[in-house]
């Protein structure tokens, strides 16, 4: 179990900087957060790319090459980062929650993690097939299962994961107790209200993800 409550930015400090960018990640750390969550997709030519939505500047990522994505960026700092770059930059100085948004990029993610060897991380997804495939490829990976609905939450016991990651409205003291009894840690998202921050912390969760890292650290920081 983590020795203290993990405070993580949702797509970085997205309330203060563009989400899933190095600027948002750096700002989350400057605010005092332990790390951040971010989203990974892939291009048609099998490059990982940080983006929450299926499209970037109206370009459908899974149908586009990395070069095509680069060509629509007017400036170098507008180009989304790739997973490898983020791991290289933050592997020793931030807790990383790597969320995979799509199927098919599991081999690239496994390779990137093996090469970078991040100190503190887990890979999560709403897609159970993605988690199972990652586990098949490398059983040493630290994995988490995401849940936004009670139906999704039911499968946490069956998943080969170390983390249970429910939306905060699904939380209960009983869930946290059962997950801990099963040897799993509980990280909840996305908590932006001071009252809710204190409520979920009181339930004994191991980490909280928020859009507002400045507020999160103010309310729950040591």
C-alpha positions in Angstrom: 0.0 0.0 0.0 1.2 3.6 -0.6 2.6 5.1 2.6 0.5 8.3 2.0 -2.5 9.3 0.1 -1.6 9.7 -3.6 -2.7 13.0 -5.1 -2.9 12.9 -8.9 -3.9 15.4 -11.6 -6.5 14.4 -14.1 -4.8 14.7 -17.5 -2.3 16.8 -15.6 -3.4 20.1 -14.0 -6.1 20.4 -16.6 -8.0 23.2 -14.8 -4.9 25.4 -15.3 -3.3 24.2 -18.5 -4.2 22.2 -21.7 -4.9 18.6 -20.8 -2.5 15.8 -21.6 0.4 18.2 -22.2 3.8 18.5 -20.7 2.8 21.9 -19.4 -0.2 20.4 -17.5 2.0 17.6 -16.1 4.7 20.0 -14.9 2.1 22.3 -13.3 0.5 19.4 -11.4 3.9 18.6 -9.9 4.5 22.3 -9.2 1.2 22.4 -7.3 2.5 19.5 -5.1 0.7 16.6 -6.7 2.5 13.2 -6.6 1.8 12.6 -10.3 -0.9 12.5 -12.9 -3.2 10.5 -15.1 -3.1 10.7 -18.9 -4.7 9.2 -22.0 -2.9 7.2 -24.7 -4.1 6.4 -28.2 -2.2 5.3 -31.3 -1.8 6.4 -34.8 -2.4 4.2 -37.9 1.3 3.5 -38.1 1.4 2.2 -34.5 2.8 5.3 -32.7 1.5 6.0 -29.2 0.1 9.5 -28.8 -1.4 11.4 -25.8 -5.0 12.4 -26.6 -8.3 11.8 -24.8 -10.6 12.1 -27.8 -10.6 9.9 -30.9 -9.8 13.0 -33.0 -7.0 15.6 -32.8 -7.7 18.9 -34.7 -10.4 17.0 -36.6 -8.0 14.3 -37.6 -9.1 10.8 -36.6 -6.0 9.4 -35.0 -6.5 5.7 -35.7 -6.8 6.5 -39.4 -3.8 8.9 -39.5 -0.1 8.5 -39.5 2.2 10.3 -37.0 3.5 12.4 -39.9 0.0 13.5 -40.8 -0.6 14.6 -37.2 2.7 16.5 -37.2 1.7 18.3 -40.4 -1.4 19.8 -38.9 0.4 21.3 -36.0 1.5 24.9 -36.7 4.1 24.9 -33.9 6.2 22.1 -32.4 4.7 22.6 -28.9 1.2 21.9 -30.4 2.2 18.4 -31.2 0.9 15.8 -28.7 3.6 13.9 -26.9 4.1 10.2 -27.3 4.1 7.8 -24.4 7.8 7.1 -24.7 8.7 10.8 -24.2 6.5 11.1 -21.2 7.9 8.0 -19.6 11.4 9.3 -20.2 10.7 12.7 -18.7 8.8 11.6 -15.6 9.7 8.0 -14.9 11.6 8.9 -11.7 9.8 12.0 -10.5 6.1 11.4 -10.8 3.5 8.7 -10.2 2.0 7.9 -13.6 -1.5 6.6 -14.3 -1.4 5.6 -17.9 -4.9 5.1 -19.3 -5.3 3.2 -22.6 -8.3 4.4 -24.6 -8.2 1.8 -27.4 -7.4 -1.7 -28.2 -4.3 -2.7 -30.2 -1.6 -0.6 -28.7 -0.7 -3.1 -25.9 2.6 -4.3 -27.5 3.8 -0.7 -27.9 2.9 0.1 -24.3 4.6 -3.0 -22.9 7.7 -2.2 -24.9 7.8 1.5 -23.7 7.4 0.5 -20.1 10.1 -2.2 -20.3 12.5 0.3 -21.8 11.7 3.2 -19.4 11.2 1.2 -16.2 9.1 3.9 -14.5 9.5 3.9 -10.7 5.8 4.3 -9.8 3.0 3.7 -12.2 0.0 1.7 -13.2 -1.7 1.1 -16.6 -5.5 1.4 -16.6 -8.4 1.0 -19.0 -12.1 0.7 -19.2 -11.6 -2.1 -21.7 -11.1 -5.5 -19.9 -9.7 -7.1 -23.0 -6.9 -4.5 -23.0 -6.0 -5.2 -19.4 -6.0 -9.0 -20.0 -3.9 -8.6 -23.1 -1.3 -6.5 -21.2 -1.2 -9.2 -18.4 -0.7 -11.9 -21.0 2.2 -10.0 -22.6 3.9 -9.1 -19.3 2.7 -10.4 -15.9 5.0 -8.0 -14.1 3.0 -4.9 -15.3 1.1 -2.9 -12.6 -2.5 -2.7 -13.9 -5.7 -1.1 -12.9 -9.4 -1.5 -13.9 -11.5 1.6 -14.4 -15.2 1.8 -13.6 -17.8 4.5 -14.3 -20.9 2.3 -13.8 -21.8 -0.3 -11.3 -21.8 -2.9 -14.1 -18.2 -2.1 -14.8 -17.3 -2.1 -11.1 -18.6 -5.7 -10.6 -15.7 -7.1 -12.6 -12.9 -5.8 -10.4 -12.5 -9.1 -8.6 -11.9 -11.0 -11.8 -9.4 -8.7 -13.3 -5.6 -9.3 -13.1 -5.0 -5.9 -11.5 -3.4 -4.2 -8.5 -5.6 -1.1 -8.6 -9.4 -0.6 -8.6 -10.2 2.8 -10.1 -13.9 3.7 -9.6 -15.6 7.0 -10.3 -16.1 8.7 -6.9 -19.9 8.3 -6.9 -19.4 4.5 -6.9 -17.3 4.6 -3.8 -18.3 3.2 -0.4 -16.4 2.2 2.7 -17.4 -1.4 2.0 -15.9 -1.3 -1.5 -12.6 0.1 -0.1 -12.5 -2.5 2.6 -13.2 -5.4 0.3 -10.6 -4.2 -2.3 -8.0 -3.8 0.5 -8.8 -7.3 1.8 -8.2 -8.6 -1.7 -4.8 -6.9 -1.8 -5.8 -4.2 -4.1 -5.5 -0.4 -3.9 -8.3 2.1 -4.6 -7.8 5.3 -6.6 -10.9 7.4 -7.3 -11.7 10.1 -9.9 -12.5 12.9 -10.7 -12.9 14.7 -7.4 -13.1 18.5 -7.7 -15.1 19.6 -4.7 -13.5 20.1 -1.2 -16.3 18.3 0.6 -16.0 15.3 -1.7 -12.3 15.2 -1.4 -12.5 14.9 2.3 -15.3 12.4 2.0 -13.4 10.0 -0.2 -10.2 10.4 1.8 -12.2 9.4 5.0 -13.3 6.2 3.3 -9.7 5.1 3.2 -8.9 5.3 -0.5 -5.2 5.1 -1.5 -5.4 8.0 -4.0 -7.5 10.8 -5.5 -7.5 12.1 -9.0 -8.6 15.7 -9.6 -8.8 18.3 -12.4 -7.8 20.9 -9.7 -4.4 19.9 -8.4 -3.9 23.1 -6.5 -7.1 22.6 -4.6 -6.4 18.9 -4.1 -3.1 19.5 -2.5 -4.5 22.3 -0.4 -7.3 20.1 1.0 -5.5 16.7 1.3 -1.8 17.5 1.1 0.3 16.8 4.2 
